[in-house]
């Protein structure tokens, strides 16, 4: 790995929250990414955006290596469950297959003691909101029997109003993954989301956006918006993941975060 592509400063324990980033900072598999990042951050978000990505966590050797990296570097993990699983799909077989994937991934990673499992409840192109919600509840009833604490399931805010699933999340006593980039990109009220949902938020996804494209470095956030975000994170003790996918975006984001934080 070329020197200019590596982080050079540790951000461990710099903030009241655990600071994380994704396992796709370098164009490589999960394990090499964790090796390169473990010394510099409090937590790594193990990103399984597609079902096939779960293969990156199969095999005792890989899991053992992740455990050893965690132990040596005082590093924790969280797991982003695949986005190509639709727990409200109209097809019962497809929902069942999705739940089988989630159960398998949870079983494979429990030994890593992840802080949370991040879950998408994506309606896709669904127009029958009532039916979608009913099918979501059926799927989550299965998920709730997977044997992990309910708060370790963290439901992410997506492009739709979170009110659509707010009562369902409360019903199952799940926590919330507050994705700030999604909220801003879709023109939702960030202040309202902080007020309503931050107390139940286990994970914050922090990223900027530009020309309607999110998951950019947070240096793309307006200064006043970043100041608003950090004012709500001053006493937050959960996890903040800078959810970007390149070393350049991560470096600029870390520098921006550090400088803005010092300004108070």
Backbone torsions as a table, in degrees:
resi	resn	phi	psi	omega
1	UNK	NA	128.0	-179.0
2	UNK	-67.4	144.1	-173.6
3	UNK	-57.9	-38.5	-176.2
4	UNK	-71.6	-10.5	178.4
5	UNK	-96.1	3.5	-177.6
6	UNK	-106.5	149.3	169.9
7	UNK	-72.7	150.8	-178.0
8	UNK	-123.1	-5.2	-176.7
9	UNK	-131.6	135.4	178.7
10	UNK	-82.9	136.5	176.5
11	UNK	-110.9	14.8	179.6
12	UNK	-63.6	135.6	174.8
13	UNK	56.9	26.0	178.6
14	UNK	-83.0	-22.1	-173.8
15	UNK	-126.7	165.1	177.9
16	UNK	-67.9	-22.5	177.0
17	UNK	-98.2	163.9	172.1
18	UNK	-80.3	129.4	-178.9
19	UNK	-96.7	129.3	-175.7
20	UNK	-131.0	169.7	166.1
21	UNK	-149.7	-178.3	-173.1
22	UNK	-86.7	165.1	177.1
23	UNK	-88.6	16.2	177.2
24	UNK	-121.7	38.8	177.6
25	UNK	-75.4	-36.6	176.6
26	UNK	-108.5	148.3	-179.5
27	UNK	-73.6	72.8	-176.0
28	UNK	-155.1	-178.2	179.2
29	UNK	-75.2	176.8	-174.5
30	UNK	-62.5	-50.0	-173.6
31	UNK	-59.2	-48.2	177.5
32	UNK	-60.4	-34.3	176.7
33	UNK	-64.2	-45.2	-180.0
34	UNK	-63.4	-40.0	177.5
35	UNK	-57.1	-42.6	-176.5
36	UNK	-75.4	-24.3	-172.5
37	UNK	-106.2	-16.4	-167.7
38	UNK	-58.1	-34.9	-174.9
39	UNK	-76.3	-14.1	-167.1
40	UNK	-109.9	-16.2	-174.6
41	UNK	-132.0	163.2	-178.5
42	UNK	-78.8	-29.8	-172.7
43	UNK	-150.7	152.8	174.7
44	UNK	-120.8	130.6	174.7
45	UNK	-85.0	108.2	179.3
46	UNK	-77.5	105.5	-168.9
47	UNK	-92.3	115.5	176.4
48	UNK	-117.5	68.6	-172.8
49	UNK	-65.9	-25.4	177.6
50	UNK	-125.5	151.5	-177.1
51	UNK	-54.1	-40.5	-178.2
52	UNK	-64.5	-22.5	179.8
53	UNK	-65.8	-18.2	177.7
54	UNK	-60.5	-21.4	177.8
55	UNK	-62.2	-22.1	178.3
56	UNK	-66.8	-16.1	-177.3
57	UNK	-114.2	12.9	177.7
58	UNK	-91.6	152.6	178.7
59	UNK	98.5	130.7	-176.7
60	UNK	-62.0	-34.1	-176.6
61	UNK	-65.4	-42.9	179.9
62	UNK	-65.6	-45.5	-179.7
63	UNK	-63.5	-42.3	178.3
64	UNK	-62.3	-40.0	178.5
65	UNK	-63.2	-40.5	177.5
66	UNK	-65.3	-38.6	177.1
67	UNK	-62.3	-43.9	-178.9
68	UNK	-65.6	-40.4	177.5
69	UNK	-62.6	-39.2	178.0
70	UNK	-62.4	-46.2	-177.7
71	UNK	-66.7	-43.6	-176.2
72	UNK	-72.1	-28.0	-172.1
73	UNK	-113.4	11.0	-177.3
74	UNK	50.1	51.1	-172.4
75	UNK	-114.7	136.9	174.0
76	UNK	-113.6	169.1	-179.0
77	UNK	-128.4	156.1	160.2
78	UNK	-131.6	160.3	-173.8
79	UNK	-121.3	121.6	174.4
80	UNK	-90.6	109.2	-178.5
81	UNK	-68.4	155.8	-173.8
82	UNK	-57.2	144.1	179.1
83	UNK	-88.1	-10.8	-179.2
84	UNK	-92.6	23.6	173.3
85	UNK	-112.1	124.7	-175.9
86	UNK	-116.0	98.4	-173.6
87	UNK	-73.3	-8.1	175.4
88	UNK	-108.7	14.9	-177.7
89	UNK	-61.1	148.1	-179.2
90	UNK	-69.8	-22.2	-179.5
91	UNK	-86.2	116.6	-179.1
92	UNK	-60.7	-37.2	179.3
93	UNK	-64.5	-41.5	-179.2
94	UNK	-66.1	-38.9	177.6
95	UNK	-64.6	-42.9	-179.5
96	UNK	-63.5	-41.3	178.1
97	UNK	-63.6	-39.6	177.6
98	UNK	-62.7	-42.1	179.2
99	UNK	-66.4	-35.2	177.7
100	UNK	-62.6	-40.6	178.2
101	UNK	-63.0	-45.6	-178.7
102	UNK	-63.1	-45.0	179.1
103	UNK	-60.0	-42.7	-179.0
104	UNK	-63.6	-44.4	-179.0
105	UNK	-65.7	-38.2	177.3
106	UNK	-63.8	-44.7	179.4
107	UNK	-62.2	-38.8	-178.4
108	UNK	-68.7	-28.4	-171.5
109	UNK	-108.8	-4.7	-178.3
110	UNK	-58.0	-31.9	-180.0
111	UNK	-66.0	-17.7	176.5
112	UNK	-84.8	-5.1	179.4
113	UNK	50.9	55.8	-179.3
114	UNK	-60.7	144.2	177.5
115	UNK	-60.9	-47.5	179.5
116	UNK	-148.8	161.8	169.1
117	UNK	-112.5	119.2	-175.4
118	UNK	-88.6	127.2	-172.4
119	UNK	-123.3	133.3	172.4
120	UNK	-94.8	132.4	168.5
121	UNK	-111.3	83.0	-170.2
122	UNK	-96.7	123.2	178.9
123	UNK	-78.1	-10.5	-176.7
124	UNK	57.8	-129.1	178.9
125	UNK	-98.2	16.2	-176.9
126	UNK	-61.8	134.8	178.3
127	UNK	-110.0	-17.1	178.7
128	UNK	-91.8	86.3	-174.9
129	UNK	-62.2	-41.2	-178.6
130	UNK	-61.9	-48.0	179.6
131	UNK	-64.4	-39.6	178.1
132	UNK	-60.7	-44.8	179.9
133	UNK	-62.7	-40.2	180.0
134	UNK	-64.2	-39.8	179.0
135	UNK	-70.8	-34.8	175.3
136	UNK	-59.6	-46.3	-180.0
137	UNK	-59.3	-43.1	178.9
138	UNK	-59.8	-43.8	-180.0
139	UNK	-66.5	-42.3	-177.1
140	UNK	-69.6	-26.2	174.4
141	UNK	-62.4	-36.6	175.9
142	UNK	-69.5	-44.8	-179.0
143	UNK	-61.5	-36.1	-177.7
144	UNK	-67.1	-11.9	179.0
145	UNK	-101.2	16.0	-178.3
146	UNK	-79.8	-7.7	173.2
147	UNK	91.0	15.7	174.4
148	UNK	-115.4	157.7	-179.0
149	UNK	-60.2	139.0	-174.1
150	UNK	-58.8	-38.1	-176.7
151	UNK	-67.7	-13.7	178.4
152	UNK	-82.2	-4.7	168.6
153	UNK	-93.8	117.1	-175.0
154	UNK	-116.3	111.1	-175.4
155	UNK	-86.0	125.8	-172.7
156	UNK	-85.9	141.3	171.7
157	UNK	-74.3	129.6	-177.3
158	UNK	-115.9	-147.1	-175.7
159	UNK	-81.9	-18.0	-179.7
160	UNK	-91.4	160.6	178.4
161	UNK	-60.7	131.1	-176.7
162	UNK	-65.8	-17.2	176.2
163	UNK	-57.2	-24.4	179.8
164	UNK	-60.9	-30.7	-176.1
165	UNK	-123.9	2.4	-175.2
166	UNK	-54.4	-46.0	-177.7
167	UNK	-69.3	-31.0	178.3
168	UNK	-68.6	-43.6	177.7
169	UNK	-59.4	-42.7	178.4
170	UNK	-65.4	-40.9	-178.4
171	UNK	-57.1	-41.7	-177.3
172	UNK	-92.5	0.4	178.8
173	UNK	60.4	34.6	174.5
174	UNK	-80.4	165.4	174.2
175	UNK	-97.9	-178.1	-174.6
176	UNK	-121.2	139.4	169.9
177	UNK	-103.7	107.4	-176.0
178	UNK	-87.2	101.7	-178.9
179	UNK	-91.4	101.4	-174.5
180	UNK	-66.2	-37.7	178.8
181	UNK	-61.4	-42.5	177.6
182	UNK	-63.8	-44.0	-179.1
183	UNK	-58.5	-46.2	-177.7
184	UNK	-71.5	-43.2	-177.5
185	UNK	-60.8	-35.6	-177.5
186	UNK	-94.5	11.1	172.6
187	UNK	69.4	26.4	178.6
188	UNK	-84.9	165.6	-173.4
189	UNK	-83.9	100.8	-175.9
190	UNK	-62.6	-41.7	179.3
191	UNK	-59.2	-43.1	-179.8
192	UNK	-64.1	-42.4	179.8
193	UNK	-62.6	-42.6	177.2
194	UNK	-61.0	-45.9	-177.1
195	UNK	-62.8	-44.0	-174.5
196	UNK	-80.8	-37.0	-164.7
197	UNK	-116.3	-15.9	-176.9
198	UNK	-58.3	-38.3	179.3
199	UNK	-59.5	-25.3	-179.9
200	UNK	-104.6	12.1	-175.1
201	UNK	-90.8	122.2	176.3
202	UNK	-95.2	-24.0	-175.3
203	UNK	-141.1	135.7	172.7
204	UNK	-114.7	128.5	171.7
205	UNK	-98.5	121.2	-175.2
206	UNK	-116.7	118.3	175.4
207	UNK	-158.6	159.5	-179.5
208	UNK	-96.1	-178.7	177.2
209	UNK	-147.6	155.0	-178.7
210	UNK	-152.6	128.2	-179.3
211	UNK	54.8	39.6	177.1
212	UNK	78.8	3.8	-179.3
213	UNK	-107.7	123.1	-178.8
214	UNK	-97.1	-169.9	-174.1
215	UNK	60.5	32.8	170.9
216	UNK	-94.3	168.9	177.4
217	UNK	-60.8	152.6	-177.6
218	UNK	-74.0	-5.5	172.2
219	UNK	-67.3	-12.0	176.4
220	UNK	-85.8	-6.0	177.5
221	UNK	-78.6	140.2	173.1
222	UNK	-58.8	145.9	-175.8
223	UNK	-56.6	-41.4	-178.5
224	UNK	-69.1	-31.7	178.1
225	UNK	-69.7	-43.3	178.2
226	UNK	-63.6	-39.2	177.8
227	UNK	-61.8	-40.8	177.4
228	UNK	-62.3	-45.3	179.9
229	UNK	-59.7	-49.3	-176.2
230	UNK	-68.0	-29.1	177.0
231	UNK	-62.8	-30.6	178.5
232	UNK	-85.0	-16.6	-178.5
233	UNK	-97.4	-1.8	-177.1
234	UNK	-57.8	-37.3	-178.2
235	UNK	-113.3	15.2	-179.2
236	UNK	-83.5	132.9	-175.5
237	UNK	-120.0	20.8	176.3
238	UNK	-90.0	-135.1	-176.9
239	UNK	-122.4	135.9	173.3
240	UNK	-120.4	115.9	179.5
241	UNK	-105.2	120.7	172.0
242	UNK	-76.0	100.5	-168.4
243	UNK	-92.2	77.0	176.9
244	UNK	-123.8	172.2	-170.8
245	UNK	-135.2	34.7	173.2
246	UNK	-155.5	154.1	-179.5
247	UNK	-68.2	-34.0	178.9
248	UNK	-64.5	-46.7	178.0
249	UNK	-62.0	-39.2	-179.5
250	UNK	-66.9	-46.2	-179.4
251	UNK	-59.7	-46.8	179.9
252	UNK	-64.2	-36.9	-179.8
253	UNK	-66.7	-43.6	-179.6
254	UNK	-64.1	-42.7	178.4
255	UNK	-64.1	-43.5	179.2
256	UNK	-63.3	-43.7	179.8
257	UNK	-62.3	-46.3	-178.1
258	UNK	-62.4	-44.8	-178.2
259	UNK	-68.1	-41.3	-179.9
260	UNK	-67.9	-36.1	179.9
261	UNK	-65.0	-40.3	-179.4
262	UNK	-66.1	-29.1	179.5
263	UNK	-67.8	-24.9	177.6
264	UNK	77.3	NA	NA
